[in-house]
Amino acid sequence: MLALLFVCGAFLSERTAAQPLAPRIDSLLEQRRASHGFWGISIYDLNRDSVLYRRNSDRGFLPASNQKLFTTAAALDLLGSTYRYETTLSFNGTTTDSVMQGDLRLTGSGDPTFGSTARRRSDPFRDWAERLAEMGVRRIEGRLLGDDRVFQEEFYPDGWNVSYLTRNKGKQIGLTAGGLSYRDNSVPVTIRPTQPGNPPDVSTRPKGVVALENRAITSERWRESTLVINRTFSTNKLVLTGAVARSYEEVRDVPVSNPTTFALRVFRERLEAAGIETDLALVDLDSLDAPPDEGKPIFVKVSPPLSEIVEVINKESNNFYAEQVFRTYGWGGATRGGVRRTESFLQRAGISARTLTINDGSGLSRKNLITPQALRELLVHMDGHSEQSVFFASLPQGGERGTTLRSRLSRTEVRAKTGSLAFVRSLSGYVDRSDGTRVAFTLLANNYAGPSRQITRTMDDIIQMITTPPS
C-alpha cells in the first residue's frame, strides 16, 4: 500500500513538472494568497532566447529595492568594477616644533565606505589622528575645513515618505547623501535605563551633534519596551517618547542632517582623543565666498573597489551605499544627474526609458515606476556585459547568510535581488534549471491586501516552478 502511494505521488509530481510553466503560474496566482495583489512578471530563457512567461510586463510598478539593480548595473558600466573613491586630508599652513597652524582640509569624493558600519574596518579618523600624534604633532590651531562639493546639497530624493523615514528605526533608512560622508552619515545614540519613573540615560558620540528632547521614562518592567525615537525632518532634533524596560540597553544609529559638520566634529574629537590639543574652527567650505588653497596632502584613504561596494548594495540592500553611488556617476553629483545617466545607460543597452520613472538609486521613492519587461531586459543585457561576473556575484544566493535571501530558497540555484516597501514586494535575478539552462526573471507585486509573507511565499513557489522545465 505504501509502495503504491509512493508511486502515485511520484507520478503526480512528474506530471506537475511536465506541465507547461504558464498554466502552473496562472493557477498559483489565482489562489487566495496571491489573487489580491497586482502582479507583474517577466521570465526569460537566456539559452533559448525566448520569453517563458509574462503578465502585465509592460505596466508600471513600484520596484522597491529592485531599483538597485538599475543603479548597480549603471555604475559598473559607467565607472567600472575597479573604480575606487579617495578621501583626502591636506594641510595649508606652517608647522613650528610640534604645533600646526593653518587649514586642515577634509576633501570627500562621496565614498560610502569611509568609516562605514557596514564594513568592519578601522576608523579612518582615529587612524589619521594617531598617525599625526606619532609624527610628533601636539597641537593644531586654525580651521578644520570640510569640502563636500563633489555632490550637490540635496536632503532627499523626490518621493521619499517623510513619516516613514523619520519614524522607521531600520538600518540605512533615510540617511542623507553627502560628498563628505562618515559612518554612513549616522550618529550612534546610546539609551540605558535608570530608576523606574525617571527618564532613561541618553548619550551621543560626539556630543552636541543632535539635539535631544527626552520625554521617555524607565518603566518598572524587566522587558517589553515601547520607546519611539522621532526625528524632525531635515534637522538634528530627536524626540524620545514611550518607556524603556529595566533590562533595556541599545545603540541606535540615527541619521544626521548635515554630514559634513558631523564628520568635522568627529575628526576633531579623534584628534583630542589621540592627545593632540586643538583650537580649530569647524568650517563647511560651502559657507566661504572663495575656497582657500588646498595645501599639500597628508593622508589619503582609498576605498575598496566598486565590485565590493555593489555587493553590499545588492546583498544587504544598503540604501545609503546605493544613493552615494547613484550620485557618484550622476552628472554634477546630483540626484537628477544620476537619473539622466541611468536613462542614458539604459538607452545604450537597447532598453526604452520612456516607460520608466526613476527618482532615486535605492528604491525608497514611492514615485519610481518600472516595467517588468524593462527590468528583465536589464538582466538579459548584464548577462552579456563585460562586468557580468561582478554583477552576478553581487546578487544574494538562495539561503546565503548575511543577505536578504538568508531565510529563503536555500536549496535553489538562484541569484536574486529582493525588494520591499509597504504593499510592495519584488524579486528579480537569475535561476539555473535542472536541464542546465539559465533563466532571467522579474517578479513584482503591488497593492496587495493580505500579509506580505503570502506574497513572498508565492514568489518563492514561482522560482521553484521555474527550476523544473517541462519534459
N, C-alpha and C positions, 0 to 999 in steps of 0.2 A: 504493500500500500504506500509506504513512504517512498519507495523507489518510483512508483507511478506518479506521485505528486511531484517529485524532483524532476522527472522527465517532462511533465506537463508545464512546470514552472520554467524550465529551460526553454521549452518550445515557445511559450508566450513571450519570454524575454527576447528570443531571437526574432520572433515575429514583429515585436515592437521596434527593434533595431532596424528591421528590414523595411519598415515603413518610411516613405519619404519624409524629409525634415519638415517641410512646410506644414502639412496637416498635424504633425505632432506638436509643433509650436502653437499653431492656431488653437488646438484643443486645450493646451496648457493655459493660454491667455484667456480662454473662455471660462476657466474655473473661477470660483468666487473670490479667491485670494488675489487674483490678478485683474479681474474684469472691471474693477472700479478705477483703474488707472488709465492714463493716456500714454500709449506705448509707441515708441519709435525704434525701429530695428533695421539694421542692415548687416547681412552676413555674406562673406565673400570668400570663395575658394581661390587661394593665391596660386596654387599649382595649375589648376584648370582655367584660371582667368574667367571665372563665372560667378554670377550672383546666385547664392543658395536660398536666400530669403530676404524679403523686405516688407516693412509695414510702416506706413507714414514716413517713409525715408526722406521725403522732400519737404516735410513740415518742420517748423521751428520749435526747438525745445530748449529749456534751461539745461545746461550741461553740468552744472556744479563743478566739481574738481576735474572733470574730463576736459575742461578748458585748458588745464595744464599740459595736455598733450600737444595742443597748438603752440603753446609757449615754449616748451622744451624742444619740439621739432624745429621751430623757427630759430631758436637760439643755437642749436647745433649746426644748422645750415648757415646762419649769418656770422656766428662767432667762431665756430669750430670747437671740437671737444677738448682741445689743448689750451683754450683761452684761460688766462688767469688774471685776477684782479691784483692791484697793488695799492696799499695804503702806506703813506709816507709821513715820517716825522722829520722836519727840517728846521734849521736854526739860522736866523739872520741877526747877528749881534756880535758881541765880544765876550771873551772869557778871560777873567783875571783870577789867577790861582784856582780856587775851587768854585768860583761864582760865575754863572752865566747871566748876561744882561742883554735883553733884546726880545725878539719874537720867536717863540716856538710855534711851529705851524703843523697842524694835522690836516693832511690832504687826503680825502676819501675818493674812491673810484666806484662806490656803490657795492662794495664787497659784502654779500650777505653773511659770509662765514667769519668775519672779523669779530673775535670774541664770542662767537655764537654758542648758545647752549645746545644746539643740535649736533655739535661736534665736540667730542671730549678731547680738547687740546688746551694747552696752556694759555693763560690770559695774556694777550699781546701787550696790553698796557702795563701789567705787572712786570713782564719780561723787559720792556724798554726802561721802566723806572729802575729796576735792579741793575741793568747794564750801565745806565748813567751813573748810578752810585758806585759801581765797580770801577768806572773810569775816573772817579775822584770828585764828581760833582757833589757839592754840599748845599748849594743854594741857587735858585733861579729867580731872577727878577725881570719883570716886563709884562708881556702879553702872551697868552695862550690862544692862538687863532684856530678856528675851525673852518676848513674850506670844503663845503659840500656842493659846490657849484656844478658838479658833473650831472646832477639831477635838478630839474625844476622843482620848486617847492609846491607840492600839492598834498593836501591832507589824505584824501581817499578817492578812489575812482568812483565814477558815477554808478549808481545802482546798489551801493553797499547799504545794508539795512542798519541804520543808526542804533536802534534799540537792541538788535541782536549783537552788534559789535561792542556796545558799552556794558552789556549785562553778561554776555557769554564768557565763561571762565576757561573755555577750551584753549589749548595751546595754539599759538600762531594765529589768533583771531583778532582782526582789527589793528594789526601793527602798522605803524606809519613807515612808508618807504623813505629812504634818505640817502643822499650822496655820501655822507659820513655816518656810517652806522656801526653800532657796537652792541653786542649782546642781544641781537635780534630787536634792538630798539625797545627793550622792555626792562623794567626795574623790578628787582625782587622785593616783594613785600612779605615780611615775616609776621605771623599772627600767633600769639600764645595766650592761653587763658590766664586769668588772675584769680581773685577771690569771687565766689558767686555773688552776683549783683553788681559787680564792678565792670568797667569796660575792659576788654582784652588788651594786652600789650601789642602795639603795632609799631613796626620799625622798618625803615628802608635803608639801602646802601646804594649810593651815598645819601646822606641826609639832605633834605631840602629839595630833592628832585620833584617830588609830588607833594601837593597839599592834602592833608588828611582831615576828614571830619568823622570822628569815631562815635557813632551812635549805637554800636553793638554792645552787648553785655555778655558776661560769663554766666552760664546757667549752672544750676546745681546738678544737672545730669552728667553722667560719665560719658555718654555717647549721644549721637544724634544732634548735629549742629545745623543751624538754619542761616548761617552767615551769607550775606549778599554784599558784593562789592560793586557799587555803581560808579562808573567813570563819566564825568561830564565830557560830552563830545568835543574833541579838538582841544581839550585843556588837560592839565595835570592834576585836577582835583578828584580825589577819591572819597566816596561816602560809604561807610561801612554800617550796615544795619543787620538786625537779627541777633542770634545768640550762638556762642561757641561752647561746646561741651568742655568739661574739665580735662578730658584726655586729648583735646584738640591741639594740634600744632602743625602748621603748614606754611610753606613758602609759595606764594603765587607770583607769577610773572605778569606784570601789568604794563600795557603799552604806555610809552611816553609820547607827548605831543610834539616835542622838539628834540629829535635825535641828536643834533649837533651839540646843543647845550648839555645834554645828558652825557655825551662822550667826553666833552671837555671837563665836566665836573668829576667824572670817574678818573680820568687821567691825572688830574691834579691831586686827587686823593691817593692814587697809587704812588705818585712821586713822594708825597709826605710819608706814606707808609714805608717807603724804602729809605727813609732817613734824610730826605732832601727837603730843606726849608723852601717854601715858595712865597713869593709876593707877585702873583700873577692875576691880571685882569682877564676874564674869560670873554672872548670876542668872536662872534659869528662874522665871518668875512663879508657876508651879505649886508651887514649893517654899516660897512665903511664906504665912503664915497669913492675911494680908489684903493685897490688892493696893494699892499706893500710888496716889496721884493720877496721872492720865495726863500732866498738863502740857500744854504747847502744841505743836502740830505744827510741825516744822521742814521736813521734806520728805515728799512723798507720791509713791510710784511706782505709776502706773496701768498695768494690764496691757493687752495687745491685747484686742480684743473676743472673745467666746466663739466667734464664727464662725471666727476664725483658730485658736483652740485646738482645736476639734473637727476641724479639717482636719489638724492634727498628729497627733491621736489616730487618725484613720481612715487617713490616707495613709501615715503612718510606723509605725502600730500602736504608739504610745507608751504603755506600760503605766503609767508614773508619772503622766502627764497624766490618764489615764483614772481612776486611783484618786483623784487630787485632786479632779477634777470630781464624781466619784461621791459623795464626802463633802460637797462644797460644797452640792449640792442635797439631801443627806440630812438628815433631822431630827436635830438635835443634833450635827451634824458627825461622825456615827458611821457605820461600815460598815452596821450594821443599819438605821440611818435611811435610808441610800441604797437598801437593798434594799426597804424598805417604800414609799418614794416611787416607785421604779421600778415596783413592782407596782401602786401606785395609778394611775400614768400609763397602764399597760397596760390596766387595767380600764376607765378612762375612754375608751380607744381601742377598746373592744369586744373586747379580746384577753384570753382567760382566763389568769390567772396560776396557776391551781390545778395545771396540769401542768408548771410551771416550778420550778426550784430555782436561786435566784440567791444567790451568796455574795460576789461582788466586782464591780468595774466594768470590769476589764481582760480577764477570761477566763483568768487564770493558775490559778484554783482548779480542781482536778480534782473538785470537788463540785458544780459548775454542771451543770444539766441543762436543756436547752430542746428544744422540738419544732420540726421544720422548718416545720410549719404556723404556729406562733406567730411565728417569725421572718419568714416570708413575709407574714403578716398585718401585721406591723410595717412592712415595706417598702411594702405597699399603703396603709397608713394615712399614712405620711410622704409618699407621692406626692400626697396631697391636703391636706397640712398647710400652715399659713401659713409655716412655715420650710422648705418643700420645697426651694427653690433652694439654701439653705445646706447642708442635709443632703446633697443630691445632689452639690454641688460638693466636699464633704468626702471623697467616695469616690475612690479611685485610678482613673484611666483605664487602659485596657489599654496597656502599654508606657510609661507615664509615668515619667520619670526621678525618682529620689529617693523613690519609693513602693514598696510591696510588690508592685506589678504591673509593675515596671520591665522584667522579662525575660519577661513573659507577655502573650499576647493583644494583641500590638502592632497588629494590623490589624483589630481588632474594636471596634465601638461599645459598649463595656461600661464600667460603673462598678461596682466591687465591692470588698468588704472581704474580705481573706484572713484565715486563722487557722491556727495550727499549735502543737501540743504533741506530745509523744511519742505516737505511734499515733493522732493526731488531725489531720485536715485539714478546712478549711471554706472556702467561698466563697459570698458572698451579695451580691446587688445588683440592678442593672438592666442590660438589654441591649436595644438597638434592632435590630429585624428589617428585612430588606430591603424589606418592604412598608410600612414607616413606622410599624408598631406597636411598642409597648414592653412588655417582659416583666420581671416581678419574679421572682427565683429564689433558692432556698436549696439549697446542696449541702453535705451533711455526710457525712464518712466517719470511722468509729471502729473501733478494734480490728482494724486490718488487719495482715497478717503480712509483706507484701512491702515493697519500697523505697517511700519516700514519694513519690519522683518519678513513680512509676507512677500513684499516686492523683491527684497534681496534674495529670498529663497527661490522665487520664480526665476530670477536671473541666473542663479546657480544651476537650476534644473535645465535651463536652456543650454548652458555651457556643456552640461553632461550629455545632452542630446546631440550637440554638435560633434562631440568627440567620437561618436559611433556612426560612421557613414552607412547608408543603406546598402544591403548586399546586392 
